[in-house]
Amino acid sequence: MYSIKNKKLYRIDGHVSFKSFIEEFLIARTQAYLYLKIYEQVLK
């Protein structure tokens, strides 16, 4: 999900935003950003 957002790979599937991409997978926006925040902390 981190790479999809940062590299804007969601556009490949025709989504104009990361928000519309995660909505297709029934992931709440706040939950997705929490996952991203956790992943960024793990990378450190």
C-alpha positions in Angstrom: 0.0 0.0 0.0 2.9 2.3 0.8 4.4 2.0 -2.7 1.0 2.3 -4.3 0.4 5.6 -2.6 3.9 7.1 -3.0 4.4 6.0 -6.6 0.8 6.8 -7.5 0.4 3.3 -8.9 -3.4 3.5 -8.2 -3.6 5.4 -11.5 -2.8 2.2 -13.4 -6.2 0.9 -12.4 -7.8 4.1 -13.5 -8.2 5.7 -10.1 -7.7 9.5 -9.9 -6.8 9.4 -6.2 -5.5 7.1 -3.5 -8.8 7.6 -1.6 -10.8 6.1 -4.5 -8.4 3.2 -4.7 -8.7 2.2 -1.1 -12.5 2.7 -1.1 -12.7 -0.1 -3.8 -11.1 -2.5 -1.3 -13.4 -1.3 1.5 -10.6 0.1 3.6 -11.5 3.2 5.6 -9.3 6.2 4.8 -8.2 6.6 8.4 -7.4 2.9 8.6 -5.3 3.1 5.5 -3.3 6.1 6.7 -2.8 4.3 10.1 -1.3 1.3 8.2 1.0 3.7 6.2 2.1 5.5 9.4 2.9 2.2 11.1 4.9 1.0 8.0 6.9 4.2 7.9 7.8 3.7 11.6 8.9 0.2 10.9 11.2 1.4 8.1 13.0 3.7 10.5 
